[in-house]
Amino acid sequence: MRTTLVRQVAPPPAAVFVLVVDDADTPDAAALRGRAVDALRGALLKYVELEWGGCGSQDPAEWHAADLRVVIARPSAPDGSALLTSVDLPLLALRTHAFSEAAIEPLVAASAEALEDRLAAPADVYRPLRAARSALEIVTRARPPEGAAELALVDSLAGPVERVHHLLVASTRADEDTTNVSDLVPAEQAFERTYFQALVAPSVDGDAWCEIAHPAPSRLEQWAAATDSKLLAWPCNAPDVWSQLLLPVYIDCLSNCLSAPMDLDASGVASCVALVDQRDVTQCDPALGRGDPSEGATMIEHHGETLRRCEVAQLDGADLQACRSTLACEGCASGFCATEVPELSYGCDQDRRVPLRFVGGSRVDGAPRLTIICVSKSP
């Protein structure tokens, strides 16, 4: 009997955090910048948790990939010098196949340093709403780039990676712009890929969790209402508010179980075919253990997106035995195996679980969907 499992694969974290935080040279603004860094760290830690649990994998031989960027929009800087990105400061990007709590710390530290890099001078006009609109529209490609710096930023974000965006606007003082607030709302296209936006404004109307239920007529609170942003009052010292402010993206990927035990031969080779549908349509990369299916190059449509279908190679020889018997899978090539490693036995009853592990990036890299077709053991 053939059993087919189609799983939506939890995508590796791929996000852009746009931070527009008060750049006043005051203790109050400095405290707010520190809280913004807490919010960033909290979001990154949650992404790590999801990558290693939830819809992710606890397998150390799998790639735990991430592509995370921070864009700082300085609210008191002139338009041409407002943005600070990974193009200028490479540590504002985290691109890794070894995503972990330790891996996020250089990005957090660089973000904290960047927020202090250019504080407002007395003659500068404070325009956080203008900075937020401009930054969000450029990272989401809702407007064309203006100048070499924006073009370089757009180029750095190009490629098949599907990113989400988080926006934080945080202020200890009033917006000084004279432009109508309605004209500072980002284009609708900018919000199509923005998962979460929050605005922090000076106020005495926050509840126990600092949330403002009824926005006042200030420019900042009007903008929050117009953009459906979560609205918090500053100062805010409520427990856990900041670490939980910039929520990560969740995905529904409930585990499937086999209707009958999987058929294996004497050497442990599974009677299975594993297919990944990837965003890179140019090739099935053999370095990731991928090749075209037997019918040749195959394109499919998935939720309005064209994906390339690739077959993942099942490991053999020493790689197969290491994959089946050791958690580390030292030196294993990219591909899959039916494992007997006890630490990876979770999700279903022992004889109904899917014992396949995908090592070396074969499952996760740029592939939002995985199809497994297996022959069940004869009764």
Secondary structure, DSSP 4 states (H G I P E B T S, - for coil): -EEEEEEEPPPPPEEEEEEEE---SSHHHHHHHHHHHHHHHHHHHHHHHHHHSTTS---TTS-B-EEEEEEEE-TTS-GGG-EE-TTT-GGGEEEESB--HHHHHHHHHHHHHHHTTSPPPTT----HHHHHHHHHHHHTTSS---HHHHHHHHHHT-SS---EEEEEEE-SS-----S-GGGGSPPHHHHHTEEEEEEEEE-S---TT-B-SS--SSHHHHHHHHTT-EEEEES---TTTTTTTSPPPP---PPP--SSPBPB-TT--BSEEEEEEES--S---GGGTEE--TT-SEEEEETTEEEEEEEEPBP-HHHHHHHHH-SS-TTPPSEEEE---GGG--SS-TTTS--EEEETTTTTTT--EEEEEEEBPP-
